[in-house]
Amino acid sequence: MRYVFLLSLLLVGCSTSDPIRVGEDRYMISTTNYTGLSTRAGQIERAMDDANDFCARKGKVAQMQGDGREAQPPVEGQPAVAPVSESVVFSCVTGAP
């Protein structure tokens, strides 16, 4: 029973926002892992996977323009297990032939 609870926690512990238009063919998408069992690189990878899914519906691929790191203030006294959130800004571009 304990394993079922842990598995359900891991499955529900992540969320991704819908892409938000932030400029001419520029979008931002955010991901959060509430379990604290993720890394910054893992969250960026997850966000880019979702960005590629979004762009694929337009027949394009996502190209990362930047991340939301510069907009986040430094965190002090962070608990050992804390949510990991990342944002990426991307454009949908024509993929390689």
Accessible surface in RSA format (square Angstrom, percent):
REM  Atomic radii and reference values for relative SASA: ProtOr
REM  Chains: A
REM  Algorithm: Lee & Richards
REM  Probe-radius: 1.40
REM  Slices: 20
REM RES _ NUM      All-atoms   Total-Side   Main-Chain    Non-polar    All polar
REM                ABS   REL    ABS   REL    ABS   REL    ABS   REL    ABS   REL
RES MET A   1   191.85  99.4 150.70  99.7  41.15  98.0 138.42 117.7  53.43  70.8
RES ARG A   2   177.92  74.7 167.25  85.3  10.67  25.4  57.61  78.7 120.31  72.9
RES TYR A   3   170.09  79.4 166.66  94.8   3.44   8.9 123.39  92.7  46.70  57.6
RES VAL A   4    99.95  65.8  97.59  88.4   2.35   5.7  99.29  86.3   0.65   1.8
RES PHE A   5   129.90  65.0 126.05  78.1   3.85  10.0 129.59  78.6   0.31   0.9
RES LEU A   6    81.03  45.1  80.89  57.9   0.15   0.4  80.89  56.8   0.15   0.4
RES LEU A   7   105.53  58.8 103.16  73.8   2.37   6.0 104.76  73.6   0.78   2.1
RES SER A   8    49.83  42.1  47.07  62.8   2.76   6.4  37.60  80.1  12.22  17.1
RES LEU A   9    82.79  46.1  78.27  56.0   4.52  11.4  82.77  58.1   0.02   0.1
RES LEU A  10    83.92  46.7  74.01  52.9   9.92  24.9  74.10  52.0   9.82  26.4
RES LEU A  11   133.27  74.2 107.22  76.7  26.05  65.5 109.86  77.2  23.41  63.0
RES VAL A  12   116.58  76.7 100.47  91.0  16.11  38.8 105.97  92.1  10.61  28.8
RES GLY A  13     4.23   5.2   0.00   N/A   4.23   5.2   4.23  11.6   0.00   0.0
RES CYS A  14    36.62  27.7  19.87  22.2  16.75  39.4   3.85   9.7  32.78  35.3
RES SER A  15    48.58  41.1  43.21  57.7   5.37  12.4  37.61  80.1  10.97  15.4
RES THR A  16    44.52  31.7  12.90  13.1  31.62  75.4  14.75  19.8  29.77  45.0
RES SER A  17    45.43  38.4  29.40  39.2  16.03  36.9  38.76  82.5   6.67   9.3
RES ASP A  18   119.74  83.9 112.31 111.8   7.42  17.6  29.44  69.3  90.30  90.1
RES PRO A  19    35.40  25.8  14.87  13.6  20.53  74.6  14.87  12.3  20.53 127.6
RES ILE A  20    94.84  54.0  91.31  68.0   3.53   8.5  94.84  68.3   0.00   0.0
RES ARG A  21   147.45  61.9 122.18  62.3  25.27  60.2  46.74  63.9 100.71  61.0
RES VAL A  22    75.11  49.4  36.47  33.0  38.64  93.1  46.16  40.1  28.95  78.5
RES GLY A  23    29.04  35.8   0.00   N/A  29.04  35.8  27.19  74.6   1.84   4.1
RES GLU A  24   148.92  85.5 129.52  98.0  19.40  46.2  63.52 122.9  85.39  69.7
RES ASP A  25    51.00  35.7  48.30  48.1   2.70   6.4  27.94  65.8  23.06  23.0
RES ARG A  26    95.48  40.1  95.48  48.7   0.00   0.0  30.10  41.1  65.38  39.6
RES TYR A  27    21.96  10.3  21.96  12.5   0.00   0.0  10.30   7.7  11.66  14.4
RES MET A  28    58.08  30.1  58.08  38.4   0.00   0.0  39.09  33.2  18.99  25.2
RES ILE A  29     2.87   1.6   2.57   1.9   0.30   0.7   2.87   2.1   0.00   0.0
RES SER A  30    32.08  27.1  30.96  41.3   1.12   2.6  21.93  46.7  10.14  14.2
RES THR A  31     0.97   0.7   0.00   0.0   0.97   2.3   0.94   1.3   0.03   0.0
RES THR A  32    23.26  16.5  23.08  23.4   0.18   0.4   4.55   6.1  18.71  28.3
RES ASN A  33    13.61   9.4  13.61  13.1   0.00   0.0   0.00   0.0  13.61  13.2
RES TYR A  34   127.07  59.3 108.45  61.7  18.63  48.5  75.70  56.9  51.38  63.3
RES THR A  35    15.05  10.7   3.81   3.9  11.24  26.8  10.59  14.2   4.46   6.7
RES GLY A  36    22.66  27.9   0.00   N/A  22.66  27.9   0.56   1.5  22.10  49.5
RES LEU A  37   126.16  70.3  94.51  67.6  31.65  79.6 102.10  71.7  24.06  64.8
RES SER A  38    30.41  25.7   8.55  11.4  21.86  50.4  11.04  23.5  19.38  27.1
RES THR A  39    88.36  62.8  82.14  83.3   6.22  14.8  77.91 104.6  10.45  15.8
RES ARG A  40    87.50  36.7  81.36  41.5   6.14  14.6  31.77  43.4  55.72  33.8
RES ALA A  41    73.34  67.4  62.75  96.8  10.59  24.1  67.55  95.1   5.79  15.3
RES GLY A  42    29.23  36.1   0.00   N/A  29.23  36.1  22.78  62.5   6.45  14.5
RES GLN A  43     4.68   2.6   4.68   3.4   0.00   0.0   0.00   0.0   4.68   3.5
RES ILE A  44    28.10  16.0  28.10  20.9   0.00   0.0  28.10  20.2   0.00   0.0
RES GLU A  45   114.60  65.8 108.87  82.4   5.73  13.6  35.95  69.5  78.65  64.2
RES ARG A  46    84.84  35.6  81.78  41.7   3.06   7.3  26.66  36.4  58.18  35.3
RES ALA A  47     0.00   0.0   0.00   0.0   0.00   0.0   0.00   0.0   0.00   0.0
RES MET A  48    30.05  15.6  30.05  19.9   0.00   0.0  30.05  25.5   0.00   0.0
RES ASP A  49    79.19  55.5  75.69  75.3   3.50   8.3  23.43  55.1  55.76  55.6
RES ASP A  50    42.17  29.5  38.09  37.9   4.08   9.7  10.57  24.9  31.60  31.5
RES ALA A  51     0.00   0.0   0.00   0.0   0.00   0.0   0.00   0.0   0.00   0.0
RES ASN A  52    56.62  39.0  54.62  52.8   2.00   4.8  21.44  51.6  35.18  34.0
RES ASP A  53    87.61  61.4  83.40  83.0   4.21  10.0  23.34  54.9  64.26  64.1
RES PHE A  54    36.55  18.3  35.79  22.2   0.76   2.0  35.79  21.7   0.76   2.2
RES CYS A  55     0.00   0.0   0.00   0.0   0.00   0.0   0.00   0.0   0.00   0.0
RES ALA A  56    64.07  58.9  45.90  70.8  18.17  41.3  48.23  67.9  15.84  42.0
RES ARG A  57   181.72  76.3 141.15  72.0  40.57  96.6  77.98 106.6 103.74  62.9
RES LYS A  58   100.09  48.8  70.16  43.1  29.93  71.3  59.47  53.5  40.63  43.3
RES GLY A  59    65.62  80.9   0.00   N/A  65.62  80.9  37.78 103.7  27.84  62.4
RES LYS A  60    79.46  38.8  73.20  44.9   6.26  14.9  28.89  26.0  50.58  53.9
RES VAL A  61    67.61  44.5  67.37  61.0   0.25   0.6  67.61  58.7   0.00   0.0
RES ALA A  62    14.50  13.3   0.00   0.0  14.50  33.0   0.00   0.0  14.50  38.4
RES GLN A  63    93.75  52.4  89.95  65.7   3.80   9.1  23.36  49.7  70.39  53.4
RES MET A  64    77.62  40.2  53.73  35.6  23.89  56.9  38.57  32.8  39.05  51.7
RES GLN A  65    78.59  43.9  40.47  29.6  38.13  90.8   6.11  13.0  72.48  55.0
RES GLY A  66    27.45  33.9   0.00   N/A  27.45  33.9  27.31  75.0   0.14   0.3
RES ASP A  67    24.51  17.2  20.79  20.7   3.71   8.8   1.37   3.2  23.14  23.1
RES GLY A  68    10.85  13.4   0.00   N/A  10.85  13.4  10.06  27.6   0.79   1.8
RES ARG A  69   113.45  47.6 106.82  54.5   6.63  15.8  34.04  46.5  79.41  48.1
RES GLU A  70   147.91  84.9 107.19  81.1  40.72  97.0  75.57 146.2  72.33  59.1
RES ALA A  71    86.69  79.7  51.62  79.7  35.07  79.8  62.40  87.9  24.29  64.3
RES GLN A  72    69.08  38.6  51.77  37.8  17.32  41.2  30.74  65.4  38.35  29.1
RES PRO A  73   104.02  75.8  92.40  84.2  11.61  42.2  98.98  81.7   5.04  31.3
RES PRO A  74   128.28  93.5  98.84  90.1  29.43 107.0 111.36  91.9  16.91 105.1
RES VAL A  75   103.71  68.2  72.04  65.2  31.67  76.3  75.09  65.2  28.62  77.6
RES GLU A  76   161.75  92.9 132.33 100.1  29.41  70.0  52.08 100.7 109.67  89.5
RES GLY A  77    82.43 101.7   0.00   N/A  82.43 101.7  44.64 122.5  37.79  84.6
RES GLN A  78   103.87  58.1  75.64  55.3  28.23  67.2  19.04  40.5  84.83  64.3
RES PRO A  79    90.75  66.1  73.51  67.0  17.23  62.6  85.10  70.3   5.64  35.1
RES ALA A  80   112.76 103.7  62.86  97.0  49.90 113.5  75.65 106.5  37.12  98.3
RES VAL A  81   100.85  66.4  80.88  73.2  19.97  48.1  81.71  71.0  19.14  51.9
RES ALA A  82    12.39  11.4   6.94  10.7   5.45  12.4   7.39  10.4   5.00  13.2
RES PRO A  83    74.12  54.0  60.56  55.2  13.56  49.3  60.56  50.0  13.56  84.2
RES VAL A  84    30.26  19.9  27.06  24.5   3.21   7.7  30.26  26.3   0.00   0.0
RES SER A  85    53.45  45.2  43.63  58.2   9.82  22.6  30.63  65.2  22.82  32.0
RES GLU A  86     3.02   1.7   2.19   1.7   0.83   2.0   0.52   1.0   2.50   2.0
RES SER A  87    18.47  15.6  18.47  24.7   0.00   0.0   2.77   5.9  15.71  22.0
RES VAL A  88     0.00   0.0   0.00   0.0   0.00   0.0   0.00   0.0   0.00   0.0
RES VAL A  89    23.28  15.3  23.28  21.1   0.00   0.0  23.28  20.2   0.00   0.0
RES PHE A  90     0.00   0.0   0.00   0.0   0.00   0.0   0.00   0.0   0.00   0.0
RES SER A  91    13.23  11.2  13.23  17.7   0.00   0.0   6.33  13.5   6.90   9.7
RES CYS A  92     2.75   2.1   0.54   0.6   2.20   5.2   0.54   1.4   2.20   2.4
RES VAL A  93    48.02  31.6  44.03  39.9   4.00   9.6  48.02  41.7   0.00   0.0
RES THR A  94   115.04  81.8  92.97  94.2  22.08  52.6  66.66  89.5  48.38  73.1
RES GLY A  95    26.86  33.1   0.00   N/A  26.86  33.1  12.87  35.3  13.99  31.3
RES ALA A  96   101.37  93.2  61.61  95.1  39.77  90.5  67.79  95.5  33.58  89.0
RES PRO A  97   179.52 130.8 107.41  97.9  72.11 262.1 145.84 120.4  33.68 209.3
END  Absolute sums over single chains surface
CHAIN  1 A     6709.3       5298.6       1410.6       4115.9       2593.4
END  Absolute sums over all chains
TOTAL          6709.3       5298.6       1410.6       4115.9       2593.4
